[in-house]
Amino acid sequence: MPGLAPVHRQQSRAESSTHLRRIGEIRQFCKLQDEGQSLMRAAMSQMNLSARAYHRILKLARTIADLTGSEEIQSAHLAEAFQYRPKLMMG
């Protein structure tokens, strides 16, 4: 049927509040200890990683931590996640 416009539903305050709470939970869930933050900072600068790569490594480290039964992402989890990055062929 030509001429039909999409129907947009406005998000209620409760839905918006729930969404923001979930985002906060995700951020807390992936929070790094000081040692992990230092490792990520060093790797970001040495490997010249993008923000996308940072988040992919963080998500993989969270998965590794989950598989080992750890509540927090530890440096060992980050190190393992970095090992799965494809190596660039030079030269």
N, C-alpha and C positions, 0 to 999 in steps of 0.2 A: 504494500500500500504506500504509494508515494506521498510525501508530505508529512509523514508522522515524525514527530520530534521525540527524542528519547525522554523518558520520565526520570527525573532526578529526585531522589529522596533525601531530605535533609536529615543529617545525623542528630539524634537527640543528645542532650547533655550527658545522660547516663552512658550512652554508647561511646561518646567522645572520652569521657572520664575512664571508662573501662579500657579503651584503646591506649590511652596514655599510661595507665597503670601497667599494662602488658609490656609496653616499651621499656618502662623502668625496671620491670622484672628481668627482661632480657639483658639489659645493660648490667644489672647486678649479677646475673648469671654468668656473664663473660668477663667479669672484673678480674684484672691481673694483680698479683702481688707486686711489690716494688722490684724484686729481682726479675720477674717476668716482664715488667714494663721496661726495664733497662735492656733486657735481651731484645725485645721487639724494637726499641729505639735504635740500638746498634745495628740490628739486621736491616731495618728500613733504610738507614743511611748507607751501609756498606753494599747492600744488594740493590739499592735504588728502586725500592718497591713502591707501587702505587697504593692508593687507599683501598682499592678493590682487592689487591693482593694481601694487604694487611688483614682485611676482614675475612678473606678466605682462609688464611692461616689461622686466625683466631677461631673460626668455626671448626676447623679440623682439629685444633688443639682441644677445643671443648669436647668434641666427639671422643678423642683419645682419652681425655680425663674421665668421661662417662664410662668408657669401656674398662678402665682400671678401677672404677668405683670411687674416684676422687671427687669431692665436692668443689674443689678449686682447681683452676688451671695452674699447673706447676711448670717450672722451667723445662723439666724433662719432656713434658707434653708439647711445649712449644718447639723444642729442639727436634722432636720426632716429626712434627708437622712440617718444619722447614726441610727435613730430609726428603719429603715427598714432592717438593717443588721440582719441576723439570730443570735440568742443567742446560745452560746455554752453551752452544758449541762455539768456541772462539777459533778463528783463524786460519 
